[in-house]
Amino acid sequence: MSDLVLPDHRRIPLDRDGYLRNLDDWNPEVAEHLAQTVSVSMTPAHWEVVEVLRDFYRESGLSPAMRPLVKLVTRELGTDKGRSIYLMKLFPGNPALLASKIAGLPRPTNCF
């Protein structure tokens, strides 16, 4: 992937895996367009997880892999949402990768 092109023709540079090259380029509009690139339609449930991830990254400087993501969501949003199956419904395939990409964060380490 090269750049994300927004409707106003602004170009947001992405790395080869589709993650933002510059984390400061993130905003909700960019998140919506990143989500579209991975066939995710953002809902309030998606935004909850994205905000939890962004808060965690601000505090720790880390993008969590799947197991830590489940624990983080459990702690912040409750046990009903802190389950792999719930996160996979929101972010199919690999929730840690997709959610981090949409949240404008670096690719989590230990995620394939």
C-alpha positions as CSV (number, residue, x, y, z in Angstrom):
1,M,0.0,0.0,0.0
2,S,1.2,3.5,-0.7
3,D,-1.0,6.4,0.4
4,L,-4.5,6.7,1.8
5,V,-6.2,9.3,-0.4
6,L,-9.1,11.2,1.3
7,P,-12.1,12.6,-0.5
8,D,-10.5,16.1,-0.3
9,H,-7.5,14.6,-2.2
10,R,-5.2,14.8,0.9
11,R,-2.7,12.0,0.8
12,I,-1.8,10.2,4.1
13,P,1.4,8.1,3.8
14,L,1.1,4.5,4.8
15,D,3.7,1.8,5.2
16,R,3.8,-1.3,3.1
17,D,1.3,-3.0,5.5
18,G,-1.2,-0.1,5.4
19,Y,-0.3,1.4,8.8
20,L,0.2,5.2,9.2
21,R,3.8,6.3,8.6
22,N,3.1,9.3,10.8
23,L,0.9,8.7,13.8
24,D,0.0,12.4,14.0
25,D,-1.9,12.0,10.7
26,W,-4.6,10.1,12.6
27,N,-8.1,11.6,13.2
28,P,-11.6,10.1,13.1
29,E,-11.9,10.8,9.4
30,V,-8.7,9.0,8.7
31,A,-9.8,6.1,10.9
32,E,-13.0,5.8,8.9
33,H,-11.1,5.6,5.6
34,L,-8.5,3.1,7.1
35,A,-11.5,1.0,8.2
36,Q,-12.9,1.0,4.7
37,T,-9.6,-0.4,3.3
38,V,-10.0,-3.5,5.5
39,S,-13.8,-3.8,4.9
40,V,-14.8,-2.7,8.4
41,S,-17.8,-0.4,8.9
42,M,-17.3,1.6,12.1
43,T,-20.0,1.5,14.8
44,P,-20.0,2.8,18.3
45,A,-18.7,-0.6,19.4
46,H,-15.7,-0.3,17.1
47,W,-15.0,3.3,18.3
48,E,-15.0,2.0,22.0
49,V,-12.2,-0.4,21.2
50,V,-10.3,2.1,19.1
51,E,-10.4,4.7,22.0
52,V,-9.3,2.0,24.5
53,L,-6.3,1.2,22.2
54,R,-5.4,4.8,21.7
55,D,-5.5,5.5,25.4
56,F,-3.4,2.5,26.1
57,Y,-0.8,3.5,23.5
58,R,-0.6,7.1,24.9
59,E,0.1,5.6,28.3
60,S,2.4,2.7,27.3
61,G,3.7,3.4,23.8
62,L,2.6,-0.1,22.9
63,S,0.1,-1.6,20.5
64,P,-1.1,-4.8,22.2
65,A,-1.1,-8.2,20.5
66,M,-4.3,-10.4,20.8
67,R,-4.0,-11.8,24.3
68,P,-3.1,-8.4,25.9
69,L,-5.8,-6.7,23.8
70,V,-8.4,-9.1,25.2
71,K,-7.2,-8.4,28.8
72,L,-7.2,-4.6,28.1
73,V,-10.7,-4.6,26.7
74,T,-11.9,-6.8,29.6
75,R,-10.4,-4.3,32.1
76,E,-11.7,-1.2,30.3
77,L,-15.1,-2.3,28.8
78,G,-16.1,-5.4,30.8
79,T,-16.0,-9.1,30.5
80,D,-18.8,-9.2,27.9
81,K,-16.7,-7.2,25.4
82,G,-13.3,-8.6,26.5
83,R,-13.6,-11.9,24.6
84,S,-11.9,-13.0,21.5
85,I,-15.1,-13.8,19.7
86,Y,-16.5,-10.3,20.4
87,L,-13.4,-8.7,19.0
88,M,-13.3,-11.0,16.0
89,K,-16.9,-10.0,15.1
90,L,-15.8,-6.3,15.1
91,F,-12.4,-6.8,13.5
92,P,-12.5,-10.1,11.5
93,G,-9.3,-12.1,11.1
94,N,-6.8,-10.6,13.5
95,P,-8.5,-8.0,15.8
96,A,-5.2,-6.8,17.2
97,L,-3.8,-6.0,13.7
98,L,-7.0,-4.4,12.3
99,A,-7.9,-2.4,15.4
100,S,-4.4,-1.0,15.7
101,K,-4.4,-0.1,12.0
102,I,-7.7,1.8,12.3
103,A,-6.6,3.4,15.6
104,G,-3.6,4.8,13.7
105,L,-1.1,2.9,15.8
106,P,2.0,0.9,14.9
107,R,1.6,-2.8,14.0
108,P,1.6,-4.8,17.2
109,T,4.7,-6.9,17.8
110,N,4.2,-10.7,17.8
111,C,1.3,-10.4,15.4
112,F,1.4,-12.2,12.0
